[in-house]
């Protein structure tokens, strides 16, 4: 938790130093899914990926991994056994857009405006061990913004939560 507080303080103040270099987001996303595949198998969660080749983004590998790990960890946590996670990467002329859809219960409507706030936990009764510190999504959004990108969340009309990470493509 101390490290999380340090990172959020640095991102809030604009003082987090990023080690920027061209990065293949598609490959990084595939690696992140591989990292979480054992946890997904334990819950019999199918992870489906559709990753478009978007070229490169200019990013700090460790920090983008941190965002992806937070999203996948939350996706696995809130997706019921035998559920599904769908990870898509698309791009346009300026941005790589990564979306993660889960087949969980979605985010309570009253919680949606607050899920990126520090220490916010939609389920107040959750234990710290089961539900985290309430800093992960705040850090993930701050890291996306530090890369001149964005991180947003909404509920899919058919059910489940959708997180959208948008990062600028590397332009020579």
N, C-alpha and C positions, 0 to 999 in steps of 0.2 A: 504494500500500500504506500510506503514511503516513496518508492520509485515512481509510482503512478502520480502521486502528488507533485513530485519534482517535475515530471514531464508536463503535467497540465499547467503548472506555474510557468514553466519556460515557454510553452506554446501560447499561453495567454499574453505574456509580455513580449512575444515576438523574438525571444532570445534563444530559442532552440536552434542549435547549429545542425544543419542538414548536410549530409555528404551526398551531394547531387551528382548523378551520372546517368547516361542513357540506360534504360531498363526495359526489358520485355515483360509487360504486365501479364500477358497470356501465360508465359512460362512460370512467372512468380505465382500466379493464381493456381496453376496446375500443381506446383510444388506444395502450396498451402493445403490444397485438397488432399494430396498424398499424406501430408503430415497428420491430418485429422481422420484419415480413412479407418484406422483401427477403432477409434471412438465411435465413428458412424456405424461400423459393422457390429459393435457391441449392442447398439440399439436397433440394428437391422434397418438403418436409414440408408436409402439409395441416394448417392450424390451424382447428379447428372450435370455434365459440363458442355457448354457450347461456347468455345472461345475463338473469336475471330482474330486474325492476325492484324493488329492495329499499328504495327511498327513499334516505335519506342516512346516512352515517357521519360521526362527528366525528373528523377526521384531519388530518394534515400531508400535503399533496399530494406534496411532494418525497419524503418518507420512504415513503409507500405506493407511489409509483412505483418507488422503489429496491427494494422487496420484489418487486414484479411483474416488474421488469426482471431481477432475479437469477433468479427462477423460470423465466421465459421463456428467458433466455440458457442456463441449465442444461438446460432441456427440449430446446432446439434442439441443444445440444452432444451430448447423450446419445441423441437419437433418430436412428436410422439413416436414410440416404437413402430417400426415398419413404415415410417413416413418417408418424405422425399425432400431433398434440397436441390434447387436448380440454380446453377451458377452460369450466367451469360456474360460474355464480353463482346460488346459491339463498339463501333467507332464511326465518327463522322470526320469531317475535314479538320476539326480542331480538338476533339476530345475522345478519350477512351472512356466508355461507360460500362461499368461492371455492376450487374444486379445479382442479388442473392434473394431467392424466394424460398420460403419454407412452407411446409404443410402443417404447421403448428396452429395454435388457436388465434394467432394474430396479436396485435397490441391493443389493449383496451383503449377505446376512443378517447377517454378522459386522460390517458397517459401519453398519447401521441405528441402533444405539444411540449412535453417535459423529458422525453427519453434521452435527450442529449445533454440534459442538465447534470451537473456534478452531483453525485450521491443519490440521484433519483433512482428508485427501484419501484417498478410498477406493482410488484407483489411485496408489500411491506413486511409480510410475515416470513418471507424466505430467510433462511439462515445465511450468514456470510459465506459459508463453505459452499452452499448450493446455489447462491445467487450472486456472488461477486460483491464488489465494493460499491458499485454504482458509479464507477469512474471510467469504465471501459469505453462506452459509447461517446462520452464527453471527450476523452483523449482521441478516439478515432476521428471524430469530426474535426477537432483542432488540428490533427495531423493532416487530414485531407485539405483543410484550408491553408495550412502552412505550405502545401504544394500547389497553391492557387487552384484548388479543386473544391469539391463539395461532397457531403455525405448527407443523404436524406432517407426518411423512412415513411412508409405508408402501409395500409392494409390492402391486400389484393381483394378485388370484389368476390372472387371465388373462395376466399379464406387464406389465412397465412399472412405473414409479414414479408414485406419487400424492402430491402435496403439497396440504395443506389449510390455507388461511388463514382464520381466523375472527375477525371484528371486530364489536364491538358497534354496533348501529344507533343513530343519533342520536335521542334522545327529547326532545321539547319539554317 
